[in-house]
Amino acid sequence: MKSFTYTVQDELGLHARPAGLLAKLAAGCTSTITIDNGTKKADAKRLMAIMSMGVKKGHTVTVTVEGDNEEADFETVEKFFKENL
């Protein structure tokens, strides 16, 4: 299991566009990817679960990647957060 913490920089937070892209990216990964904002946890493969978290600019989330391909999936997801959020 690998995890990283990220503070959202996007002015609109984790809104529909990046949430949709993240869910699509996560769906292509074999690992289980979980986002935790301190009060809620969401499966990154489920768009509505991500959206229901209400992550805004300045919020910090912990992303956990666990599975057989976690190293590659971790790098992919971490890169996504840095480039899109």
PDB file with one MODEL, atoms N, CA, C and O in Angstrom:
MODEL        1
ATOM      1  N   MET A   1       0.847  -1.176   0.000  1.00  0.00           N
ATOM      2  CA  MET A   1       0.000   0.000   0.000  1.00  0.00           C
ATOM      3  C   MET A   1       0.890   1.236   0.000  1.00  0.00           C
ATOM      4  O   MET A   1       1.852   1.335   0.762  1.00  0.00           O
ATOM      5  N   LYS A   2       0.542   2.177  -0.878  1.00  0.00           N
ATOM      6  CA  LYS A   2       1.263   3.443  -0.951  1.00  0.00           C
ATOM      7  C   LYS A   2       0.243   4.564  -0.856  1.00  0.00           C
ATOM      8  O   LYS A   2      -0.895   4.421  -1.301  1.00  0.00           O
ATOM      9  N   SER A   3       0.657   5.681  -0.273  1.00  0.00           N
ATOM     10  CA  SER A   3      -0.257   6.814  -0.194  1.00  0.00           C
ATOM     11  C   SER A   3       0.513   8.120  -0.264  1.00  0.00           C
ATOM     12  O   SER A   3       1.712   8.172   0.009  1.00  0.00           O
ATOM     13  N   PHE A   4      -0.198   9.168  -0.634  1.00  0.00           N
ATOM     14  CA  PHE A   4       0.371  10.509  -0.642  1.00  0.00           C
ATOM     15  C   PHE A   4      -0.712  11.487  -0.215  1.00  0.00           C
ATOM     16  O   PHE A   4      -1.907  11.211  -0.329  1.00  0.00           O
ATOM     17  N   THR A   5      -0.268  12.632   0.276  1.00  0.00           N
ATOM     18  CA  THR A   5      -1.176  13.695   0.689  1.00  0.00           C
ATOM     19  C   THR A   5      -1.029  14.834  -0.301  1.00  0.00           C
ATOM     20  O   THR A   5       0.080  15.175  -0.712  1.00  0.00           O
ATOM     21  N   TYR A   6      -2.158  15.422  -0.680  1.00  0.00           N
ATOM     22  CA  TYR A   6      -2.122  16.500  -1.665  1.00  0.00           C
ATOM     23  C   TYR A   6      -3.102  17.596  -1.260  1.00  0.00           C
ATOM     24  O   TYR A   6      -4.233  17.314  -0.863  1.00  0.00           O
ATOM     25  N   THR A   7      -2.658  18.852  -1.364  1.00  0.00           N
ATOM     26  CA  THR A   7      -3.520  19.998  -1.111  1.00  0.00           C
ATOM     27  C   THR A   7      -3.986  20.536  -2.458  1.00  0.00           C
ATOM     28  O   THR A   7      -3.169  20.911  -3.299  1.00  0.00           O
ATOM     29  N   VAL A   8      -5.286  20.573  -2.658  1.00  0.00           N
ATOM     30  CA  VAL A   8      -5.873  20.967  -3.941  1.00  0.00           C
ATOM     31  C   VAL A   8      -5.582  22.436  -4.231  1.00  0.00           C
ATOM     32  O   VAL A   8      -5.829  23.305  -3.396  1.00  0.00           O
ATOM     33  N   GLN A   9      -5.050  22.704  -5.433  1.00  0.00           N
ATOM     34  CA  GLN A   9      -4.682  24.047  -5.857  1.00  0.00           C
ATOM     35  C   GLN A   9      -5.691  24.657  -6.831  1.00  0.00           C
ATOM     36  O   GLN A   9      -5.763  25.879  -6.958  1.00  0.00           O
ATOM     37  N   ASP A  10      -6.462  23.828  -7.513  1.00  0.00           N
ATOM     38  CA  ASP A  10      -7.418  24.296  -8.517  1.00  0.00           C
ATOM     39  C   ASP A  10      -8.440  25.224  -7.872  1.00  0.00           C
ATOM     40  O   ASP A  10      -8.984  24.915  -6.812  1.00  0.00           O
ATOM     41  N   GLU A  11      -8.698  26.358  -8.509  1.00  0.00           N
ATOM     42  CA  GLU A  11      -9.629  27.357  -7.974  1.00  0.00           C
ATOM     43  C   GLU A  11     -11.018  26.785  -7.692  1.00  0.00           C
ATOM     44  O   GLU A  11     -11.689  27.213  -6.753  1.00  0.00           O
ATOM     45  N   LEU A  12     -11.445  25.820  -8.504  1.00  0.00           N
ATOM     46  CA  LEU A  12     -12.781  25.247  -8.354  1.00  0.00           C
ATOM     47  C   LEU A  12     -12.791  23.963  -7.538  1.00  0.00           C
ATOM     48  O   LEU A  12     -13.844  23.357  -7.343  1.00  0.00           O
ATOM     49  N   GLY A  13     -11.624  23.548  -7.062  1.00  0.00           N
ATOM     50  CA  GLY A  13     -11.538  22.319  -6.278  1.00  0.00           C
ATOM     51  C   GLY A  13     -11.643  21.088  -7.156  1.00  0.00           C
ATOM     52  O   GLY A  13     -11.337  21.126  -8.348  1.00  0.00           O
ATOM     53  N   LEU A  14     -12.074  20.010  -6.557  1.00  0.00           N
ATOM     54  CA  LEU A  14     -12.226  18.739  -7.278  1.00  0.00           C
ATOM     55  C   LEU A  14     -13.641  18.706  -7.851  1.00  0.00           C
ATOM     56  O   LEU A  14     -14.510  17.993  -7.350  1.00  0.00           O
ATOM     57  N   HIS A  15     -13.857  19.492  -8.911  1.00  0.00           N
ATOM     58  CA  HIS A  15     -15.176  19.633  -9.526  1.00  0.00           C
ATOM     59  C   HIS A  15     -15.381  18.593 -10.630  1.00  0.00           C
ATOM     60  O   HIS A  15     -14.559  17.691 -10.790  1.00  0.00           O
ATOM     61  N   ALA A  16     -16.455  18.713 -11.378  1.00  0.00           N
ATOM     62  CA  ALA A  16     -16.887  17.677 -12.327  1.00  0.00           C
ATOM     63  C   ALA A  16     -15.833  17.272 -13.355  1.00  0.00           C
ATOM     64  O   ALA A  16     -15.613  16.080 -13.566  1.00  0.00           O
ATOM     65  N   ARG A  17     -15.178  18.238 -13.996  1.00  0.00           N
ATOM     66  CA  ARG A  17     -14.222  17.883 -15.044  1.00  0.00           C
ATOM     67  C   ARG A  17     -13.065  17.050 -14.516  1.00  0.00           C
ATOM     68  O   ARG A  17     -12.843  15.947 -15.015  1.00  0.00           O
ATOM     69  N   PRO A  18     -12.308  17.537 -13.515  1.00  0.00           N
ATOM     70  CA  PRO A  18     -11.202  16.704 -13.033  1.00  0.00           C
ATOM     71  C   PRO A  18     -11.676  15.429 -12.329  1.00  0.00           C
ATOM     72  O   PRO A  18     -10.987  14.410 -12.367  1.00  0.00           O
ATOM     73  N   ALA A  19     -12.838  15.479 -11.693  1.00  0.00           N
ATOM     74  CA  ALA A  19     -13.362  14.270 -11.040  1.00  0.00           C
ATOM     75  C   ALA A  19     -13.669  13.201 -12.083  1.00  0.00           C
ATOM     76  O   ALA A  19     -13.392  12.021 -11.867  1.00  0.00           O
ATOM     77  N   GLY A  20     -14.239  13.613 -13.209  1.00  0.00           N
ATOM     78  CA  GLY A  20     -14.529  12.676 -14.292  1.00  0.00           C
ATOM     79  C   GLY A  20     -13.265  12.093 -14.888  1.00  0.00           C
ATOM     80  O   GLY A  20     -13.188  10.896 -15.166  1.00  0.00           O
ATOM     81  N   LEU A  21     -12.270  12.953 -15.082  1.00  0.00           N
ATOM     82  CA  LEU A  21     -10.987  12.480 -15.614  1.00  0.00           C
ATOM     83  C   LEU A  21     -10.315  11.519 -14.639  1.00  0.00           C
ATOM     84  O   LEU A  21      -9.737  10.512 -15.048  1.00  0.00           O
ATOM     85  N   LEU A  22     -10.394  11.837 -13.352  1.00  0.00           N
ATOM     86  CA  LEU A  22      -9.796  10.975 -12.336  1.00  0.00           C
ATOM     87  C   LEU A  22     -10.492   9.615 -12.294  1.00  0.00           C
ATOM     88  O   LEU A  22      -9.826   8.582 -12.219  1.00  0.00           O
ATOM     89  N   ALA A  23     -11.811   9.608 -12.343  1.00  0.00           N
ATOM     90  CA  ALA A  23     -12.554   8.347 -12.316  1.00  0.00           C
ATOM     91  C   ALA A  23     -12.209   7.490 -13.529  1.00  0.00           C
ATOM     92  O   ALA A  23     -12.069   6.272 -13.418  1.00  0.00           O
ATOM     93  N   LYS A  24     -12.072   8.130 -14.683  1.00  0.00           N
ATOM     94  CA  LYS A  24     -11.711   7.400 -15.902  1.00  0.00           C
ATOM     95  C   LYS A  24     -10.301   6.835 -15.789  1.00  0.00           C
ATOM     96  O   LYS A  24     -10.055   5.687 -16.159  1.00  0.00           O
ATOM     97  N   LEU A  25      -9.383   7.637 -15.279  1.00  0.00           N
ATOM     98  CA  LEU A  25      -8.002   7.195 -15.090  1.00  0.00           C
ATOM     99  C   LEU A  25      -7.955   6.030 -14.106  1.00  0.00           C
ATOM    100  O   LEU A  25      -7.299   5.020 -14.364  1.00  0.00           O
ATOM    101  N   ALA A  26      -8.648   6.170 -12.986  1.00  0.00           N
ATOM    102  CA  ALA A  26      -8.656   5.129 -11.953  1.00  0.00           C
ATOM    103  C   ALA A  26      -9.281   3.835 -12.468  1.00  0.00           C
ATOM    104  O   ALA A  26      -8.848   2.745 -12.095  1.00  0.00           O
ATOM    105  N   ALA A  27     -10.294   3.953 -13.319  1.00  0.00           N
ATOM    106  CA  ALA A  27     -10.950   2.766 -13.873  1.00  0.00           C
ATOM    107  C   ALA A  27      -9.983   1.945 -14.717  1.00  0.00           C
ATOM    108  O   ALA A  27     -10.151   0.734 -14.859  1.00  0.00           O
ATOM    109  N   GLY A  28      -8.981   2.598 -15.273  1.00  0.00           N
ATOM    110  CA  GLY A  28      -7.983   1.899 -16.071  1.00  0.00           C
ATOM    111  C   GLY A  28      -6.873   1.275 -15.244  1.00  0.00           C
ATOM    112  O   GLY A  28      -6.008   0.586 -15.785  1.00  0.00           O
ATOM    113  N   CYS A  29      -6.890   1.507 -13.949  1.00  0.00           N
ATOM    114  CA  CYS A  29      -5.877   0.953 -13.049  1.00  0.00           C
ATOM    115  C   CYS A  29      -6.403  -0.337 -12.418  1.00  0.00           C
ATOM    116  O   CYS A  29      -7.603  -0.481 -12.185  1.00  0.00           O
ATOM    117  N   THR A  30      -5.505  -1.258 -12.149  1.00  0.00           N
ATOM    118  CA  THR A  30      -5.917  -2.511 -11.513  1.00  0.00           C
ATOM    119  C   THR A  30      -5.939  -2.410  -9.990  1.00  0.00           C
ATOM    120  O   THR A  30      -6.564  -3.232  -9.320  1.00  0.00           O
ATOM    121  N   SER A  31      -5.263  -1.413  -9.449  1.00  0.00           N
ATOM    122  CA  SER A  31      -5.209  -1.232  -7.994  1.00  0.00           C
ATOM    123  C   SER A  31      -6.488  -0.586  -7.472  1.00  0.00           C
ATOM    124  O   SER A  31      -7.248   0.018  -8.230  1.00  0.00           O
ATOM    125  N   THR A  32      -6.713  -0.721  -6.174  1.00  0.00           N
ATOM    126  CA  THR A  32      -7.792  -0.018  -5.494  1.00  0.00           C
ATOM    127  C   THR A  32      -7.260   1.355  -5.121  1.00  0.00           C
ATOM    128  O   THR A  32      -6.217   1.460  -4.476  1.00  0.00           O
ATOM    129  N   ILE A  33      -7.963   2.408  -5.520  1.00  0.00           N
ATOM    130  CA  ILE A  33      -7.524   3.778  -5.263  1.00  0.00           C
ATOM    131  C   ILE A  33      -8.602   4.461  -4.433  1.00  0.00           C
ATOM    132  O   ILE A  33      -9.761   4.539  -4.838  1.00  0.00           O
ATOM    133  N   THR A  34      -8.200   4.956  -3.262  1.00  0.00           N
ATOM    134  CA  THR A  34      -9.137   5.569  -2.328  1.00  0.00           C
ATOM    135  C   THR A  34      -8.707   6.998  -2.034  1.00  0.00           C
ATOM    136  O   THR A  34      -7.521   7.272  -1.852  1.00  0.00           O
ATOM    137  N   ILE A  35      -9.681   7.910  -1.987  1.00  0.00           N
ATOM    138  CA  ILE A  35      -9.430   9.305  -1.633  1.00  0.00           C
ATOM    139  C   ILE A  35     -10.092   9.552  -0.284  1.00  0.00           C
ATOM    140  O   ILE A  35     -11.253   9.198  -0.082  1.00  0.00           O
ATOM    141  N   ASP A  36      -9.351  10.161   0.638  1.00  0.00           N
ATOM    142  CA  ASP A  36      -9.851  10.436   1.987  1.00  0.00           C
ATOM    143  C   ASP A  36      -9.657  11.923   2.274  1.00  0.00           C
ATOM    144  O   ASP A  36      -8.533  12.422   2.218  1.00  0.00           O
ATOM    145  N   ASN A  37     -10.742  12.634   2.581  1.00  0.00           N
ATOM    146  CA  ASN A  37     -10.619  14.063   2.883  1.00  0.00           C
ATOM    147  C   ASN A  37     -10.677  14.344   4.386  1.00  0.00           C
ATOM    148  O   ASN A  37     -10.796  15.495   4.804  1.00  0.00           O
ATOM    149  N   GLY A  38     -10.594  13.299   5.183  1.00  0.00           N
ATOM    150  CA  GLY A  38     -10.632  13.465   6.633  1.00  0.00           C
ATOM    151  C   GLY A  38     -11.998  13.181   7.228  1.00  0.00           C
ATOM    152  O   GLY A  38     -12.103  12.784   8.389  1.00  0.00           O
ATOM    153  N   THR A  39     -13.048  13.382   6.440  1.00  0.00           N
ATOM    154  CA  THR A  39     -14.395  13.083   6.915  1.00  0.00           C
ATOM    155  C   THR A  39     -15.089  12.029   6.061  1.00  0.00           C
ATOM    156  O   THR A  39     -15.963  11.309   6.543  1.00  0.00           O
ATOM    157  N   LYS A  40     -14.699  11.939   4.795  1.00  0.00           N
ATOM    158  CA  LYS A  40     -15.290  10.954   3.883  1.00  0.00           C
ATOM    159  C   LYS A  40     -14.192  10.251   3.105  1.00  0.00           C
ATOM    160  O   LYS A  40     -13.122  10.809   2.861  1.00  0.00           O
ATOM    161  N   LYS A  41     -14.480   9.012   2.719  1.00  0.00           N
ATOM    162  CA  LYS A  41     -13.589   8.265   1.838  1.00  0.00           C
ATOM    163  C   LYS A  41     -14.370   7.933   0.577  1.00  0.00           C
ATOM    164  O   LYS A  41     -15.578   7.700   0.622  1.00  0.00           O
ATOM    165  N   ALA A  42     -13.658   7.913  -0.562  1.00  0.00           N
ATOM    166  CA  ALA A  42     -14.321   7.601  -1.826  1.00  0.00           C
ATOM    167  C   ALA A  42     -13.445   6.703  -2.676  1.00  0.00           C
ATOM    168  O   ALA A  42     -12.222   6.836  -2.695  1.00  0.00           O
ATOM    169  N   ASP A  43     -14.094   5.787  -3.378  1.00  0.00           N
ATOM    170  CA  ASP A  43     -13.440   4.959  -4.381  1.00  0.00           C
ATOM    171  C   ASP A  43     -13.209   5.865  -5.585  1.00  0.00           C
ATOM    172  O   ASP A  43     -14.161   6.420  -6.133  1.00  0.00           O
ATOM    173  N   ALA A  44     -11.957   6.018  -6.000  1.00  0.00           N
ATOM    174  CA  ALA A  44     -11.625   6.929  -7.095  1.00  0.00           C
ATOM    175  C   ALA A  44     -12.196   6.479  -8.431  1.00  0.00           C
ATOM    176  O   ALA A  44     -12.166   7.243  -9.396  1.00  0.00           O
ATOM    177  N   LYS A  45     -12.711   5.270  -8.512  1.00  0.00           N
ATOM    178  CA  LYS A  45     -13.306   4.777  -9.759  1.00  0.00           C
ATOM    179  C   LYS A  45     -14.778   5.180  -9.878  1.00  0.00           C
ATOM    180  O   LYS A  45     -15.408   4.938 -10.907  1.00  0.00           O
ATOM    181  N   ARG A  46     -15.321   5.793  -8.828  1.00  0.00           N
ATOM    182  CA  ARG A  46     -16.742   6.169  -8.799  1.00  0.00           C
ATOM    183  C   ARG A  46     -16.899   7.688  -8.787  1.00  0.00           C
ATOM    184  O   ARG A  46     -16.660   8.341  -7.771  1.00  0.00           O
ATOM    185  N   LEU A  47     -17.302   8.234  -9.926  1.00  0.00           N
ATOM    186  CA  LEU A  47     -17.427   9.676 -10.098  1.00  0.00           C
ATOM    187  C   LEU A  47     -18.309  10.321  -9.030  1.00  0.00           C
ATOM    188  O   LEU A  47     -17.915  11.321  -8.430  1.00  0.00           O
ATOM    189  N   MET A  48     -19.477   9.771  -8.790  1.00  0.00           N
ATOM    190  CA  MET A  48     -20.391  10.384  -7.828  1.00  0.00           C
ATOM    191  C   MET A  48     -19.829  10.346  -6.406  1.00  0.00           C
ATOM    192  O   MET A  48     -20.089  11.251  -5.612  1.00  0.00           O
ATOM    193  N   ALA A  49     -19.076   9.323  -6.089  1.00  0.00           N
ATOM    194  CA  ALA A  49     -18.445   9.247  -4.765  1.00  0.00           C
ATOM    195  C   ALA A  49     -17.415  10.362  -4.611  1.00  0.00           C
ATOM    196  O   ALA A  49     -17.315  10.982  -3.553  1.00  0.00           O
ATOM    197  N   ILE A  50     -16.655  10.609  -5.669  1.00  0.00           N
ATOM    198  CA  ILE A  50     -15.656  11.689  -5.637  1.00  0.00           C
ATOM    199  C   ILE A  50     -16.361  13.032  -5.482  1.00  0.00           C
ATOM    200  O   ILE A  50     -15.976  13.847  -4.644  1.00  0.00           O
ATOM    201  N   MET A  51     -17.393  13.260  -6.291  1.00  0.00           N
ATOM    202  CA  MET A  51     -18.109  14.534  -6.264  1.00  0.00           C
ATOM    203  C   MET A  51     -18.761  14.792  -4.900  1.00  0.00           C
ATOM    204  O   MET A  51     -18.814  15.935  -4.445  1.00  0.00           O
ATOM    205  N   SER A  52     -19.251  13.741  -4.255  1.00  0.00           N
ATOM    206  CA  SER A  52     -19.947  13.906  -2.973  1.00  0.00           C
ATOM    207  C   SER A  52     -19.015  14.322  -1.841  1.00  0.00           C
ATOM    208  O   SER A  52     -19.476  14.734  -0.776  1.00  0.00           O
ATOM    209  N   MET A  53     -17.717  14.218  -2.062  1.00  0.00           N
ATOM    210  CA  MET A  53     -16.764  14.604  -1.022  1.00  0.00           C
ATOM    211  C   MET A  53     -16.702  16.115  -0.829  1.00  0.00           C
ATOM    212  O   MET A  53     -16.360  16.584   0.257  1.00  0.00           O
ATOM    213  N   GLY A  54     -17.026  16.881  -1.864  1.00  0.00           N
ATOM    214  CA  GLY A  54     -17.028  18.336  -1.755  1.00  0.00           C
ATOM    215  C   GLY A  54     -15.652  18.935  -1.522  1.00  0.00           C
ATOM    216  O   GLY A  54     -15.512  19.864  -0.726  1.00  0.00           O
ATOM    217  N   VAL A  55     -14.639  18.423  -2.198  1.00  0.00           N
ATOM    218  CA  VAL A  55     -13.267  18.904  -2.007  1.00  0.00           C
ATOM    219  C   VAL A  55     -13.088  20.245  -2.715  1.00  0.00           C
ATOM    220  O   VAL A  55     -13.306  20.350  -3.922  1.00  0.00           O
ATOM    221  N   LYS A  56     -12.693  21.258  -1.965  1.00  0.00           N
ATOM    222  CA  LYS A  56     -12.502  22.619  -2.477  1.00  0.00           C
ATOM    223  C   LYS A  56     -11.016  22.975  -2.494  1.00  0.00           C
ATOM    224  O   LYS A  56     -10.176  22.240  -1.975  1.00  0.00           O
ATOM    225  N   LYS A  57     -10.717  24.123  -3.106  1.00  0.00           N
ATOM    226  CA  LYS A  57      -9.338  24.614  -3.115  1.00  0.00           C
ATOM    227  C   LYS A  57      -8.854  24.765  -1.677  1.00  0.00           C
ATOM    228  O   LYS A  57      -9.567  25.285  -0.819  1.00  0.00           O
ATOM    229  N   GLY A  58      -7.628  24.301  -1.429  1.00  0.00           N
ATOM    230  CA  GLY A  58      -7.040  24.392  -0.105  1.00  0.00           C
ATOM    231  C   GLY A  58      -7.282  23.172   0.767  1.00  0.00           C
ATOM    232  O   GLY A  58      -6.611  22.994   1.783  1.00  0.00           O
ATOM    233  N   HIS A  59      -8.230  22.330   0.382  1.00  0.00           N
ATOM    234  CA  HIS A  59      -8.480  21.096   1.135  1.00  0.00           C
ATOM    235  C   HIS A  59      -7.357  20.100   0.869  1.00  0.00           C
ATOM    236  O   HIS A  59      -6.822  20.027  -0.237  1.00  0.00           O
ATOM    237  N   THR A  60      -7.016  19.347   1.887  1.00  0.00           N
ATOM    238  CA  THR A  60      -5.983  18.322   1.764  1.00  0.00           C
ATOM    239  C   THR A  60      -6.645  16.955   1.752  1.00  0.00           C
ATOM    240  O   THR A  60      -7.503  16.651   2.581  1.00  0.00           O
ATOM    241  N   VAL A  61      -6.225  16.137   0.791  1.00  0.00           N
ATOM    242  CA  VAL A  61      -6.744  14.775   0.685  1.00  0.00           C
ATOM    243  C   VAL A  61      -5.585  13.791   0.763  1.00  0.00           C
ATOM    244  O   VAL A  61      -4.452  14.115   0.408  1.00  0.00           O
ATOM    245  N   THR A  62      -5.883  12.597   1.227  1.00  0.00           N
ATOM    246  CA  THR A  62      -4.909  11.512   1.233  1.00  0.00           C
ATOM    247  C   THR A  62      -5.384  10.486   0.219  1.00  0.00           C
ATOM    248  O   THR A  62      -6.521  10.018   0.271  1.00  0.00           O
ATOM    249  N   VAL A  63      -4.498  10.148  -0.699  1.00  0.00           N
ATOM    250  CA  VAL A  63      -4.818   9.179  -1.747  1.00  0.00           C
ATOM    251  C   VAL A  63      -4.035   7.904  -1.458  1.00  0.00           C
ATOM    252  O   VAL A  63      -2.817   7.938  -1.286  1.00  0.00           O
ATOM    253  N   THR A  64      -4.744   6.784  -1.406  1.00  0.00           N
ATOM    254  CA  THR A  64      -4.127   5.492  -1.119  1.00  0.00           C
ATOM    255  C   THR A  64      -4.303   4.578  -2.322  1.00  0.00           C
ATOM    256  O   THR A  64      -5.388   4.477  -2.894  1.00  0.00           O
ATOM    257  N   VAL A  65      -3.210   3.914  -2.692  1.00  0.00           N
ATOM    258  CA  VAL A  65      -3.216   2.982  -3.821  1.00  0.00           C
ATOM    259  C   VAL A  65      -2.758   1.629  -3.299  1.00  0.00           C
ATOM    260  O   VAL A  65      -1.699   1.516  -2.681  1.00  0.00           O
ATOM    261  N   GLU A  66      -3.571   0.597  -3.556  1.00  0.00           N
ATOM    262  CA  GLU A  66      -3.239  -0.730  -3.056  1.00  0.00           C
ATOM    263  C   GLU A  66      -3.613  -1.777  -4.099  1.00  0.00           C
ATOM    264  O   GLU A  66      -4.734  -1.800  -4.608  1.00  0.00           O
ATOM    265  N   GLY A  67      -2.643  -2.646  -4.406  1.00  0.00           N
ATOM    266  CA  GLY A  67      -2.917  -3.713  -5.366  1.00  0.00           C
ATOM    267  C   GLY A  67      -1.648  -4.259  -5.986  1.00  0.00           C
ATOM    268  O   GLY A  67      -0.540  -3.851  -5.635  1.00  0.00           O
ATOM    269  N   ASP A  68      -1.825  -5.187  -6.912  1.00  0.00           N
ATOM    270  CA  ASP A  68      -0.686  -5.848  -7.546  1.00  0.00           C
ATOM    271  C   ASP A  68       0.170  -4.901  -8.374  1.00  0.00           C
ATOM    272  O   ASP A  68       1.376  -5.108  -8.509  1.00  0.00           O
ATOM    273  N   ASN A  69      -0.447  -3.863  -8.929  1.00  0.00           N
ATOM    274  CA  ASN A  69       0.271  -2.926  -9.793  1.00  0.00           C
ATOM    275  C   ASN A  69       0.364  -1.546  -9.131  1.00  0.00           C
ATOM    276  O   ASN A  69       0.368  -0.521  -9.813  1.00  0.00           O
ATOM    277  N   GLU A  70       0.439  -1.535  -7.806  1.00  0.00           N
ATOM    278  CA  GLU A  70       0.336  -0.271  -7.074  1.00  0.00           C
ATOM    279  C   GLU A  70       1.447   0.718  -7.388  1.00  0.00           C
ATOM    280  O   GLU A  70       1.207   1.925  -7.366  1.00  0.00           O
ATOM    281  N   GLU A  71       2.641   0.252  -7.676  1.00  0.00           N
ATOM    282  CA  GLU A  71       3.748   1.178  -7.954  1.00  0.00           C
ATOM    283  C   GLU A  71       3.445   2.034  -9.183  1.00  0.00           C
ATOM    284  O   GLU A  71       3.533   3.261  -9.128  1.00  0.00           O
ATOM    285  N   ALA A  72       3.089   1.390 -10.283  1.00  0.00           N
ATOM    286  CA  ALA A  72       2.784   2.116 -11.523  1.00  0.00           C
ATOM    287  C   ALA A  72       1.509   2.943 -11.370  1.00  0.00           C
ATOM    288  O   ALA A  72       1.458   4.091 -11.811  1.00  0.00           O
ATOM    289  N   ASP A  73       0.486   2.371 -10.750  1.00  0.00           N
ATOM    290  CA  ASP A  73      -0.770   3.096 -10.559  1.00  0.00           C
ATOM    291  C   ASP A  73      -0.565   4.301  -9.645  1.00  0.00           C
ATOM    292  O   ASP A  73      -1.152   5.358  -9.875  1.00  0.00           O
ATOM    293  N   PHE A  74       0.258   4.152  -8.616  1.00  0.00           N
ATOM    294  CA  PHE A  74       0.571   5.254  -7.701  1.00  0.00           C
ATOM    295  C   PHE A  74       1.186   6.418  -8.470  1.00  0.00           C
ATOM    296  O   PHE A  74       0.760   7.563  -8.317  1.00  0.00           O
ATOM    297  N   GLU A  75       2.184   6.125  -9.294  1.00  0.00           N
ATOM    298  CA  GLU A  75       2.848   7.178 -10.076  1.00  0.00           C
ATOM    299  C   GLU A  75       1.871   7.868 -11.014  1.00  0.00           C
ATOM    300  O   GLU A  75       1.912   9.089 -11.165  1.00  0.00           O
ATOM    301  N   THR A  76       0.997   7.101 -11.644  1.00  0.00           N
ATOM    302  CA  THR A  76       0.006   7.655 -12.569  1.00  0.00           C
ATOM    303  C   THR A  76      -0.954   8.597 -11.849  1.00  0.00           C
ATOM    304  O   THR A  76      -1.221   9.699 -12.329  1.00  0.00           O
ATOM    305  N   VAL A  77      -1.470   8.169 -10.709  1.00  0.00           N
ATOM    306  CA  VAL A  77      -2.446   8.972  -9.965  1.00  0.00           C
ATOM    307  C   VAL A  77      -1.787  10.205  -9.351  1.00  0.00           C
ATOM    308  O   VAL A  77      -2.364  11.292  -9.375  1.00  0.00           O
ATOM    309  N   GLU A  78      -0.596  10.046  -8.808  1.00  0.00           N
ATOM    310  CA  GLU A  78       0.103  11.196  -8.220  1.00  0.00           C
ATOM    311  C   GLU A  78       0.381  12.250  -9.287  1.00  0.00           C
ATOM    312  O   GLU A  78       0.215  13.444  -9.038  1.00  0.00           O
ATOM    313  N   LYS A  79       0.798  11.820 -10.459  1.00  0.00           N
ATOM    314  CA  LYS A  79       1.054  12.743 -11.575  1.00  0.00           C
ATOM    315  C   LYS A  79      -0.234  13.471 -11.959  1.00  0.00           C
ATOM    316  O   LYS A  79      -0.214  14.676 -12.209  1.00  0.00           O
ATOM    317  N   PHE A  80      -1.343  12.750 -12.005  1.00  0.00           N
ATOM    318  CA  PHE A  80      -2.631  13.364 -12.332  1.00  0.00           C
ATOM    319  C   PHE A  80      -2.962  14.491 -11.353  1.00  0.00           C
ATOM    320  O   PHE A  80      -3.337  15.586 -11.772  1.00  0.00           O
ATOM    321  N   PHE A  81      -2.826  14.232 -10.064  1.00  0.00           N
ATOM    322  CA  PHE A  81      -3.137  15.251  -9.064  1.00  0.00           C
ATOM    323  C   PHE A  81      -2.259  16.483  -9.245  1.00  0.00           C
ATOM    324  O   PHE A  81      -2.752  17.610  -9.196  1.00  0.00           O
ATOM    325  N   LYS A  82      -0.981  16.279  -9.450  1.00  0.00           N
ATOM    326  CA  LYS A  82      -0.056  17.405  -9.598  1.00  0.00           C
ATOM    327  C   LYS A  82      -0.340  18.227 -10.852  1.00  0.00           C
ATOM    328  O   LYS A  82      -0.171  19.446 -10.845  1.00  0.00           O
ATOM    329  N   GLU A  83      -0.767  17.571 -11.925  1.00  0.00           N
ATOM    330  CA  GLU A  83      -0.996  18.270 -13.190  1.00  0.00           C
ATOM    331  C   GLU A  83      -2.400  18.846 -13.334  1.00  0.00           C
ATOM    332  O   GLU A  83      -2.600  19.786 -14.105  1.00  0.00           O
ATOM    333  N   ASN A  84      -3.369  18.308 -12.615  1.00  0.00           N
ATOM    334  CA  ASN A  84      -4.763  18.705 -12.826  1.00  0.00           C
ATOM    335  C   ASN A  84      -5.461  19.338 -11.635  1.00  0.00           C
ATOM    336  O   ASN A  84      -6.538  19.916 -11.784  1.00  0.00           O
ATOM    337  N   LEU A  85      -4.868  19.237 -10.464  1.00  0.00           N
ATOM    338  CA  LEU A  85      -5.538  19.768  -9.282  1.00  0.00           C
ATOM    339  C   LEU A  85      -4.616  20.649  -8.463  1.00  0.00           C
ATOM    340  O   LEU A  85      -5.024  21.178  -7.429  1.00  0.00           O
TER     341      LEU A  85
ENDMDL
END
